[in-house]
Structures are given as structure tokens and as C-alpha cells.
Amino acid sequence: MIFSKPLPFISEFVDELAQGIQEIKPNHRLSKAQRWWISFCLTGILLSNTVCWAEFERIGLGNYTQAALSWMFRKSKLPWSLLLHVSITIILIRYGITEGELAGDDTEKKRAKLTKRIEKAHKIYDKKTGGYINGQEVVVLYLITPKISLPVGFELYQPDPELVKWQKNDEILKKQGMKKSERPPRPERNPMYPTKSELMLNLLKTFKSYHPNIRIKAILGDALYGSGWFMNRAADVFAQTQVISQLRKSQLICYRNRERPVADYFASYPGVRMAIRIRGEEVNVILGSARLYVKAHGQKRFVVALKYEAEEEYRYLVASDMSWRAVDSASAYTLRWLIEVFFEDWKLHEGWGRFALQPGEEGSSRGLTLSLLSDYALLLHPEQSARIKDNLPACTVGSLIRTSQMDALVSVLRGIVDADDPQRTLDEIVAVVKRIFLLRDSAKHMSGKNLGTLEPTPSLKYRAEACMA
């Protein structure tokens, strides 16, 4: 796919972004060159599904060279910290959003086995294969509203290297039968390597500081964010907010002065069959609940046992606000699934998940920012905007991108037809295409390469005969 200039809806989005930044900080005004660069890059991401300057130069028909694109990315003084949150503000105002729920989760992206220049790449457990991969992990905060859903913050995660080293050594010594008292003590965590819960808490505080007028009704997270430490602090960030996470079935609760696993409690006191609303649709489930003392949290929590009709085991939710109904807590938690849908769209269609071509800390964080800006631009696509305002189902990311690709191609063709000399304009484009889209040597075929002598050597036949004898 090719384009000659940024798509109109992207240019309009970037102009609004520049105006919003200027209103907040007049000293950070985006220049005309910076606005053009951002528009060009966002169009390139949507049409090529990568954040690659060489690819942008090719599909942009040489209107912006690879070197110039890279220089702007590294050297131009863009207010990167403001780009995301001003974009979010534009979208919230456009759709009149005043409240919603925040879902937090983390996702990984596989990278090459050796990545010396990719920021915070480390060994990650792969749930699909049961093995380990080398890759990056990103902690993402996602806003869910009655109209739209969008990412509102991210942080790259890296485990503490010394702690990882100690854990590996401790496992080896444990298998050898060494007592805990004889093994090296656990080292203190380096504050330079915050945990995922700490990163998520920072994202919540950052969102609150930029968007204090948005009412957050619930904060949703999986079992990783189900510690008492995180739930209490997350509840303190926003006023009158429910925090919902998950408990493992083996976690201990206290009932009538007796400790028992939460699974044992709900085996004795099973739930009842009822219909609840899950992401707008009624579904029959088995639901049980109780206000129980959770030992790991050191306080009482509202514990909900939820089981769908096709499932055999309960999943256990834990909520900080005990004034909510069980059915409302369960319905709210099911919204967390939407962040998983975003992860799939993000990795498939919006550039960053395909390659890691921008090295260093700035390369990863700025590349991520550009990728998320392309997601925001699609929320302001004319077709998407019209559907949302008319309360119709929103378009998928894939269909919007395919439409944008065709719009870009039609724009190039229209430029040729409307030119004073169409033939000359077409010849110029063809010349540019031939210069930029080069044919490359293949490593799959042996044409033009010396294979060497792949046949018997006459002088060595006697040795072979002697060996056979």
C-alpha cells in the first residue's frame, strides 16, 4: 500500500493535538514540521503495520526520507509526555465521557533471542508453550466507558536482575535438599526495578493527575493485582471506587474463627443460579458471595464465587467495597476482558507488536506512544465517530485500517487523474517506486553462489574400496 500525503482524519487529529498541547503549555507548541512528521508516521503505521522508517519511506513514495524520519524521532523536541494525555483529553471531550472503569493488565511481546539494544528485554514465561522466551513486558491501563474503550497509560516492566539471580540459585539449592536457614537470604528489592503492582499504581495516579474530573467507578485487575497492598492503595487514588481482583482457590479465609481455603468455603455454601449482564448481554451463571476475612489481606473483603454454565470450577473475585451487590461486582469484573481484545488488536494491526526496530529506552517508549496515537486517531475516524454518536456498534480496528488503506490508494490515483499532465505524473511515481522498492538478493536460492565440489574424488576411490574390504 502507498500514500502521497497523510490521511485527512489523521491530519485533523494532529492539529487538534497541537492546539491542546499549546493550551496546556504554550512553550511546547508543535511546529509545522513536527505536525507533518506525526501525521506522516501515524499514516505509515496504519498502512504498513510497523514502526519502521525504511518502510515509511517506501510506502510514502519518498516524500519523507528514512534519515529525516529517524532524526525527528530522536532529536526533535516533541513533548512526548503530553502527547498521550492530551490525545485522551480530546477523545473524552469529543464523546462527552465523564465516568468509566479502569482495567489494568500486562502483556508480553516476543523478541529475538539476543537483543542487546532492545530496552528491558528479559526472559519471560510463555503460557502457550510452557517454556521461556526473550521479550518485553508492558503494563497497560485501559479505560472502559459506555461508548468507547481506550488505553490511557503504559509502563515497560523489567524484573530485578539480582532477585532473579537469587531465585534461580535458591531453586537449585532447594532441590539439593539444603535447608532454608542454610541458603542465602532473599536480597532487598532494588527500587530501580518496581513491581508490576507498583507500576500499575503509578499509572493510576498519573491518570488521576491528568484527568481529575473523570469519575472512576471500578478498578479491575487479575490475580496478579489481587494483593491487599495494591487494592488498598488503588482504592485511595480515586474517591468511592470499587477495586475488584481475583483470589486463588487455595487462599485462606477465616469464617467462625476457623481458617480454610476459599474453595472449601464455597463447596459448603454453594451459589445460586441467576442471570447477570455480562458486557451488555444476559448470561446464566451460578453466583455465591460472602463478606469474609481474607488472611493474606489482613482484613474483611467481599468475596464472590462465579461459575458459568459450561464450567466445573468457580473463579473467586475479591472486592474492596463491601456495599456493592455480588451481581454488580461480577458484572463489572467481566469488563476486564475488553483489555484482552485491545491487546489482540494492538499486536495485529497497530505497528508496535510486529517489530522492535527502535532501540534504546527512547526507542521503545516513543515507538509505543506512536502506536497508541494511531489507536486514538482511529477512534476519531469519521465513520467511527458517526457510529458512536448515533449509538451504533463501533467498527473494528481491522476494518477501519483496510478502509484507510483504500482511501490512501484512491488519494494517490486521484492525484494522478487531476494532474495537469497525468502521464507525466504517473511516470514520476513509477520512477520513484522503482528507485525505492528495490529487488533484494534471496538467501533461499543458490543461484549465483559457488556450491563447491559435491561429487566423488577419483583419487580417493581406492581408499573407499579399501575401507569396504
C-alpha positions in Angstrom: 0.0 0.0 0.0 1.2 3.5 -0.8 0.3 7.1 0.1 1.4 10.5 -1.1 0.3 12.6 2.0 -1.2 11.9 5.4 -4.8 10.8 5.6 -7.2 13.8 6.3 -8.6 12.5 9.5 -5.1 11.9 10.9 -4.1 15.5 10.0 -7.2 16.8 11.7 -6.4 14.8 14.8 -2.8 16.0 14.9 -4.0 19.7 14.5 -6.3 19.2 17.5 -3.5 17.6 19.4 -1.2 20.6 18.7 -3.9 23.0 19.8 -4.5 21.1 23.0 -0.8 21.0 23.9 -0.5 24.7 23.3 -3.4 25.4 25.6 -1.8 23.4 28.4 1.9 24.5 27.8 2.4 27.4 25.4 6.1 26.7 25.4 5.6 23.3 23.9 3.9 24.4 20.7 4.2 21.9 17.9 5.8 23.3 14.8 4.5 22.7 11.3 7.3 20.2 10.7 6.5 18.3 13.8 2.8 18.1 13.0 3.6 16.8 9.5 6.0 14.3 10.9 3.5 12.9 13.4 0.8 12.8 10.7 3.1 11.0 8.3 4.2 8.4 10.9 0.6 7.7 12.0 -0.4 7.2 8.4 2.6 4.9 7.9 1.7 2.8 10.9 -1.9 2.3 9.8 -0.8 1.4 6.2 2.2 -0.8 7.0 1.5 -2.2 10.5 5.0 -1.3 11.7 7.1 1.5 13.1 9.9 1.4 10.5 11.4 4.4 8.8 12.5 2.5 5.8 9.0 1.1 5.3 7.5 4.6 5.7 9.9 6.0 3.1 8.9 3.3 0.6 5.1 3.4 1.0 5.3 7.2 1.3 6.8 7.3 -2.2 10.0 9.0 -0.9 8.2 12.2 0.3 10.0 11.7 3.7 13.4 10.0 3.7 14.4 7.4 6.2 17.2 9.6 7.7 14.9 12.6 8.2 12.2 10.4 9.9 14.8 8.9 12.2 16.3 12.3 13.1 12.9 13.7 14.0 12.2 10.7 16.2 15.5 11.0 18.1 16.3 14.7 18.1 13.1 16.7 17.7 12.0 18.2 21.0 8.5 16.8 20.9 6.6 16.8 24.3 6.3 13.1 24.4 4.9 13.0 27.9 1.9 15.2 26.8 1.1 13.5 23.5 -0.8 10.6 25.1 -2.8 12.5 27.7 -3.7 15.4 25.5 -5.0 12.9 22.9 -7.0 11.2 25.6 -8.5 14.5 26.7 -9.5 15.3 23.1 -11.3 11.9 22.8 -13.0 12.2 26.2 -14.3 15.7 25.3 -15.4 14.6 21.8 -17.6 11.9 23.2 -18.7 13.6 26.4 -17.2 11.0 28.6 -17.3 11.8 32.4 -17.1 8.3 34.0 -15.9 4.8 33.4 -13.9 1.8 34.8 -10.2 1.2 34.7 -8.7 -2.2 33.8 -5.1 -3.0 34.4 -3.1 -5.8 32.9 0.2 -6.7 31.4 1.2 -8.3 28.1 4.4 -9.6 26.6 5.9 -9.4 23.1 8.4 -12.0 21.9 11.7 -10.6 20.6 14.8 -12.2 19.2 16.9 -14.5 21.3 19.7 -11.9 21.5 18.5 -8.4 22.0 21.4 -6.2 23.2 19.7 -2.9 22.2 16.0 -3.5 22.9 15.0 -1.8 26.2 14.1 -4.0 29.1 14.0 -7.3 27.2 14.3 -10.3 29.5 13.3 -13.9 29.9 9.6 -14.4 30.1 7.5 -17.5 30.9 5.4 -18.4 27.9 1.9 -19.6 28.9 1.2 -21.1 25.5 4.2 -23.4 25.3 5.2 -23.7 29.0 8.7 -22.7 28.1 10.6 -19.4 28.2 11.0 -16.6 25.6 13.0 -13.4 25.4 10.8 -10.4 25.1 9.4 -7.2 26.5 6.5 -6.8 29.0 4.3 -3.8 29.1 1.9 -2.9 31.9 -1.2 -1.1 30.4 -4.0 0.9 32.0 -7.2 0.7 30.0 -10.3 3.0 30.3 -13.7 1.4 29.7 -16.7 3.6 29.2 -20.3 3.1 27.9 -19.3 4.4 24.5 -15.6 3.6 23.8 -12.6 2.0 25.4 -9.0 3.1 25.0 -5.5 2.7 26.6 -4.6 5.6 28.9 -1.1 4.7 30.1 1.7 2.2 29.8 5.0 1.3 31.5 7.7 -1.1 30.4 8.5 -3.7 33.1 11.8 -5.4 34.0 12.4 -7.7 36.9 15.2 -7.0 39.4 18.2 -8.9 38.0 19.7 -9.6 41.4 16.4 -11.0 42.7 16.0 -13.2 39.6 19.5 -14.5 40.1 18.8 -15.3 43.7 15.5 -17.1 42.9 17.3 -19.3 40.3 20.0 -20.2 42.8 17.5 -20.7 45.6 15.6 -23.2 43.5 18.8 -25.2 42.7 19.7 -25.3 46.4 16.2 -26.3 47.4 16.2 -29.2 45.0 19.6 -30.3 46.5 17.8 -30.6 49.9 19.5 -27.6 51.6 17.6 -26.1 54.5 16.2 -22.6 54.2 18.4 -21.4 57.1 21.5 -22.5 55.2 20.5 -20.9 51.9 21.4 -17.3 51.1 18.8 -14.8 52.3 16.5 -13.1 49.9 18.0 -9.7 48.8 16.1 -6.5 49.2 14.3 -5.3 46.0 16.1 -2.6 44.1 13.7 0.4 43.8 15.0 1.0 40.3 13.1 -2.1 39.3 9.5 -1.6 40.5 7.0 -4.5 40.5 4.0 -4.6 38.2 1.7 -3.6 41.0 3.8 -0.6 41.7 3.9 0.4 38.0 0.1 0.0 37.9 -0.4 2.2 40.9 1.8 4.9 39.3 -0.3 4.7 36.2 -3.5 5.2 38.2 -2.0 8.2 39.9 -0.8 9.7 36.6 -4.2 9.3 35.0 -5.9 10.9 38.1 -3.5 13.9 37.8 -4.2 14.5 34.1 -7.9 13.7 34.2 -9.2 14.6 37.7 -12.8 15.2 36.5 -13.3 11.6 35.3 -15.3 9.6 37.8 -13.8 6.1 38.1 -16.4 3.6 39.4 -14.3 0.5 39.5 -10.6 -0.6 39.1 -10.3 -4.1 37.6 -7.2 -6.4 37.7 -6.4 -10.1 37.5 -4.9 -12.2 40.4 -1.5 -10.5 40.0 -3.1 -7.3 41.2 -5.1 -9.0 43.9 -2.8 -8.3 46.9 -4.2 -6.4 49.9 -1.3 -3.8 49.4 -2.4 -2.9 45.9 -6.2 -3.0 46.5 -6.0 -0.6 49.5 -3.7 1.9 47.7 -5.7 1.7 44.5 -8.9 2.4 46.4 -7.2 5.5 47.9 -6.4 7.0 44.5 -10.0 7.6 43.5 -12.9 8.5 45.8 -15.7 6.0 46.2 -14.1 3.4 43.9 -14.6 -0.3 43.9 -11.4 -2.4 43.4 -12.0 -5.9 42.1 -9.5 -8.7 41.5 -9.2 -12.4 41.9 -8.3 -14.9 44.6 -6.7 -18.2 44.1 -8.8 -21.1 45.3 -6.2 -22.1 47.9 -6.1 -18.7 49.6 -7.2 -18.8 53.2 -10.3 -17.1 54.6 -11.5 -17.0 58.2 -15.1 -18.0 59.0 -16.3 -18.5 62.5 -12.7 -18.4 63.9 -11.7 -21.2 61.5 -9.2 -20.8 58.6 -10.0 -22.7 55.4 -9.3 -22.3 51.7 -11.8 -20.2 49.9 -12.7 -23.1 47.6 -13.7 -25.2 50.7 -16.0 -22.5 52.0 -18.0 -22.2 48.7 -18.1 -26.0 48.5 -20.0 -25.9 51.8 -22.0 -22.8 50.8 -22.6 -23.0 47.0 -24.0 -20.2 45.0 -27.4 -20.0 43.3 -28.3 -19.9 39.6 -29.2 -16.5 38.3 -28.9 -14.3 35.2 -26.4 -11.5 35.2 -25.5 -9.0 32.5 -22.0 -9.6 31.0 -20.8 -6.9 28.7 -24.4 -6.0 27.8 -25.8 -9.5 27.4 -27.7 -11.6 29.9 -25.9 -14.9 30.8 -26.9 -17.6 33.2 -24.3 -18.2 35.9 -24.0 -19.7 39.4 -23.2 -17.0 41.9 -22.3 -17.0 45.5 -20.9 -14.4 47.8 -19.9 -13.6 51.4 -18.1 -11.0 53.4 -15.1 -12.9 54.7 -11.8 -12.2 56.4 -9.0 -12.8 53.9 -5.9 -13.8 55.7 -3.4 -12.5 53.1 -5.1 -9.1 53.1 -5.4 -8.9 56.9 -9.0 -7.6 56.7 -12.5 -8.4 55.6 -13.3 -8.4 51.9 -16.4 -9.1 49.7 -15.7 -12.5 48.1 -17.7 -13.6 45.1 -17.7 -17.1 43.6 -18.7 -17.1 39.9 -19.2 -20.1 37.7 -20.5 -20.1 34.1 -22.8 -22.9 33.0 -20.2 -24.7 31.0 -17.6 -24.6 33.7 -17.0 -27.1 36.5 -15.0 -24.9 39.0 -15.7 -21.5 40.5 -13.5 -18.5 40.0 -13.2 -16.3 43.0 -13.4 -12.5 42.9 -12.4 -10.2 45.7 -13.7 -6.6 46.1 -12.7 -3.8 48.4 -16.1 -2.1 48.8 -18.5 -4.4 50.6 -21.5 -2.2 49.9 -21.8 -3.4 46.3 -24.1 -6.3 45.3 -22.5 -9.6 44.2 -24.2 -9.4 40.8 -22.8 -5.9 40.2 -19.3 -6.8 41.2 -19.4 -9.9 38.9 -20.8 -7.9 36.0 -18.2 -5.1 36.5 -15.3 -7.6 36.6 -16.3 -9.2 33.2 -15.5 -5.9 31.6 -11.8 -6.7 32.2 -12.0 -9.0 29.1 -12.0 -5.9 26.9 -8.4 -5.2 27.6 -7.5 -8.6 26.2 -9.3 -7.7 23.0 -7.3 -4.5 22.8 -4.1 -6.4 23.2 -5.0 -8.6 20.2 -5.9 -5.6 18.0 -2.8 -3.7 19.2 -0.4 -6.5 18.3 -2.1 -7.4 15.0 -2.8 -4.0 13.5 -1.1 -1.1 15.2 2.6 -1.4 14.5 4.5 -1.8 17.7 3.8 -5.5 18.2 5.2 -6.5 14.8 8.8 -5.5 15.0 11.1 -3.8 17.6 13.2 -1.7 15.2 13.7 1.3 17.5 16.5 0.5 20.1 17.1 2.0 23.5 14.7 3.3 26.1 13.6 6.2 24.0 13.0 3.9 21.0 10.7 1.6 22.9 8.7 4.2 24.8 8.3 6.6 21.9 7.5 3.8 19.5 4.8 2.7 21.9 3.5 6.2 22.1 3.2 6.5 18.3 1.5 3.1 18.1 -1.1 4.2 20.7 -1.6 7.6 18.9 -2.7 5.6 15.9 -5.3 3.8 18.0 -6.6 7.2 19.2 -6.7 8.5 15.6 -8.9 5.6 14.6 -11.4 6.5 17.4 -11.8 9.9 15.6 -12.1 8.4 12.1 -15.3 9.9 10.5 -17.0 6.5 10.1 -16.2 5.5 13.7 -17.2 8.9 15.1 -20.6 8.8 13.3 -21.4 5.3 14.6 -20.5 6.1 18.2 -22.5 9.3 18.2 -25.5 7.5 16.8 -25.2 4.8 19.4 -24.5 2.1 16.8 -21.9 -0.7 17.2 -18.4 0.7 16.6 -16.2 -0.5 13.7 -13.4 -3.0 14.3 -9.8 -1.8 14.1 -9.0 -4.1 11.1 -11.9 -2.8 9.0 -11.0 0.8 9.7 -7.4 0.2 8.7 -8.5 -1.6 5.5 -10.8 1.4 4.7 -7.9 3.8 5.4 -5.6 1.8 3.1 -8.1 2.1 0.2 -8.6 5.8 0.9 -4.8 6.3 0.7 -4.6 4.5 -2.6 -7.6 6.4 -4.0 -6.0 9.6 -3.0 -2.8 8.7 -5.0 -4.9 7.8 -8.0 -7.0 10.9 -7.8 -3.8 13.0 -7.7 -2.7 11.4 -10.9 -6.1 11.9 -12.7 -6.4 15.5 -11.5 -2.9 16.5 -12.5 -2.3 18.8 -15.5 -0.2 16.1 -17.1 -1.5 12.7 -15.8 1.0 10.7 -17.9 4.0 12.7 -16.6 2.8 12.4 -13.0 2.4 8.7 -13.4 5.8 8.3 -14.9 7.3 10.3 -11.9 5.6 8.0 -9.4 6.8 4.9 -11.3 10.3 6.2 -11.3 10.1 6.8 -7.5 8.7 3.3 -7.0 11.5 1.7 -9.0 14.1 3.7 -7.0 12.7 2.9 -3.6 11.2 -0.6 -4.0 14.5 -2.4 -4.7 14.8 -6.1 -5.5 17.0 -7.9 -2.9 19.2 -11.0 -3.1 17.5 -14.1 -1.7 19.2 -16.4 0.7 16.8 -19.3 -0.2 18.2 -20.0 -3.7 21.7 -20.9 -4.6 21.7 -19.1 -8.0 25.0 -17.1 -8.4 26.7 -18.9 -5.5 29.6 -21.4 -5.6 28.4 -24.7 -4.1 31.9 -26.3 -4.3 32.6 -29.9 -5.5 29.7 -32.1 -4.5 30.8 -35.4 -6.1 33.3 -38.3 -5.5 37.0 -37.5 -5.9 38.7 -40.0 -8.3 42.0 -40.1 -6.3 40.1 -41.2 -3.1 38.3 -44.1 -4.7 40.9 -46.6 -3.6 40.6 -45.6 0.0 36.8 -46.1 -0.2 37.4 -49.6 -1.7 39.9 -50.4 1.0 37.5 -49.4 3.7 34.8 -51.5 2.2 37.1 -54.5 2.0 
